[in-house]
Amino acid sequence: MFRAAVVLVLLLPVPIAVSAQSASSSSDGGDYAPISVGSVAPDFSEKDLYGRKMIALHDYRGKVVMLNFWATWCPPCKEEIPALRALQESYKDTLVIIGASVFSTNVATELAYWEYKINYPIIYGSFDLMGRYGKVSSIPTTYLIDKVGRVAARVDGSRTVEEYERMLEPLLSH
């Protein structure tokens, strides 16, 4: 029994290290660079929750975009959804929120969409998309993208409507 435990402990780090390495590399073999405030937000084009419509970042030029990486099983993510819904409703002419569901099943994501009455587009966030946005490693993580497509802020953790409004005010007023 003791020998089996020692062998198991010695073997566990190998798959984890290989997995971490493959998750941090892009499809062309290069490493993902951290994304910084002021840099151009990486464009993406992903199907919506039901696979009916393509959601592409470049289609929202001229509006402020909040790209919110979240998961259905994450308590802070779920607590933040009402704030995101309220922001989308209040600023629908100048703001679009895109929810990128990560580490969640399609069924759980669809159920959360209806349960929380989400009023903004949802996509399934891939490892590639997370990597292009600087190795998103905690959720929720939200990127504020200005009207010309530059990253204005990265927000780790959930926020209230008021906190987001303070961050969005200078972006929405230009």
MIPA-904893 format. One record per residue (C-alpha): residue in one letter; y, z, x. Coordinates in steps of 0.1 Angstrom, whole numbers, padded with zeros to 4 digits, always signed. Example, Ala and Ser with C-alpha at 12.3 -4.5 7.8 and 13.67 -1.06 7.14 Angstrom:
# residues 2
a-0045+0078+0123
s-0011+0071+0137
//
This chain:
# residues 174
m+0000+0000+0000
f+0024+0009+0028
r+0016-0023+0047
a+0022-0044+0016
a+0056-0028+0011
v+0066-0034+0047
v+0056-0070+0045
l+0075-0074+0012
v+0106-0059+0027
l+0104-0081+0058
l+0099-0113+0037
l+0126-0106+0011
p+0157-0114+0032
v+0145-0149+0041
p+0147-0164+0006
i+0179-0146-0001
a+0195-0160+0030
v+0183-0195+0023
s+0195-0193-0013
a+0229-0180-0002
q+0232-0208+0023
s+0223-0236-0001
a+0247-0222-0028
s+0276-0223-0003
s+0272-0260+0006
s+0284-0289-0013
s+0262-0319-0023
d+0274-0338+0008
g+0262-0310+0031
g+0297-0296+0039
d+0308-0261+0033
y+0332-0253+0005
a+0366-0244+0017
p+0384-0215+0001
i+0410-0226-0024
s+0445-0213-0018
v+0476-0208-0040
g+0497-0239-0039
s+0468-0263-0031
v+0458-0290-0055
a+0433-0277-0080
p+0399-0295-0076
d+0395-0320-0104
f+0364-0318-0126
s+0349-0336-0155
e+0323-0317-0175
k+0308-0320-0210
d+0319-0295-0235
l+0297-0268-0250
y+0278-0293-0273
g+0278-0323-0249
r+0301-0343-0272
k+0334-0345-0253
m+0343-0347-0216
i+0367-0320-0204
a+0385-0332-0174
l+0412-0312-0156
h+0434-0344-0150
d+0436-0349-0188
y+0457-0318-0190
r+0485-0327-0166
g+0518-0316-0180
k+0502-0284-0194
v+0494-0252-0178
v+0457-0247-0175
m+0437-0214-0173
l+0402-0221-0159
n+0382-0189-0168
f+0348-0184-0152
w+0329-0160-0174
a+0294-0150-0186
t+0281-0140-0220
w+0265-0108-0206
c+0296-0096-0187
p+0314-0067-0205
p+0349-0074-0189
c+0345-0111-0198
k+0338-0103-0234
e+0367-0078-0235
e+0390-0105-0223
i+0381-0132-0248
p+0405-0119-0276
a+0434-0120-0251
l+0424-0156-0242
r+0422-0166-0278
a+0456-0151-0285
l+0472-0169-0256
q+0456-0202-0266
e+0470-0198-0301
s+0505-0187-0291
y+0510-0214-0264
k+0488-0242-0277
d+0515-0268-0270
t+0519-0260-0234
l+0487-0242-0223
v+0451-0250-0224
i+0423-0225-0216
i+0390-0239-0204
g+0361-0214-0204
a+0335-0221-0177
s+0303-0203-0188
v+0283-0193-0157
f+0249-0175-0153
s+0243-0177-0191
t+0219-0197-0212
n+0231-0225-0234
v+0220-0206-0265
a+0238-0174-0254
t+0269-0194-0247
e+0269-0211-0281
l+0263-0178-0299
a+0292-0161-0280
y+0314-0191-0289
w+0309-0185-0326
e+0307-0147-0324
y+0340-0143-0306
k+0356-0172-0325
i+0366-0189-0293
n+0394-0215-0299
y+0394-0232-0265
p+0370-0256-0249
i+0339-0243-0232
i+0320-0260-0204
y+0290-0249-0184
g+0302-0240-0150
s+0279-0253-0123
f+0274-0239-0088
d+0293-0270-0076
l+0323-0262-0097
m+0323-0226-0087
g+0321-0236-0051
r+0350-0261-0053
y+0371-0233-0066
g+0365-0212-0035
k+0331-0196-0039
v+0337-0178-0072
s+0317-0147-0066
s+0328-0123-0093
i+0335-0127-0130
p+0356-0130-0148
t+0377-0151-0124
t+0406-0171-0138
y+0426-0198-0120
l+0461-0205-0133
i+0469-0241-0127
d+0505-0254-0131
k+0517-0285-0149
v+0513-0307-0119
g+0478-0295-0110
r+0484-0270-0083
v+0467-0236-0082
a+0494-0210-0091
a+0472-0179-0090
r+0436-0166-0088
v+0429-0136-0111
d+0398-0116-0104
g+0388-0094-0133
s+0399-0092-0169
r+0436-0089-0180
t+0454-0082-0212
v+0476-0107-0231
e+0507-0090-0217
e+0495-0092-0182
y+0487-0129-0185
e+0520-0136-0202
r+0539-0121-0172
m+0519-0144-0149
l+0523-0175-0172
e+0560-0171-0180
p+0573-0188-0149
l+0547-0216-0152
l+0554-0223-0189
s+0592-0222-0186
h+0593-0252-0161
//
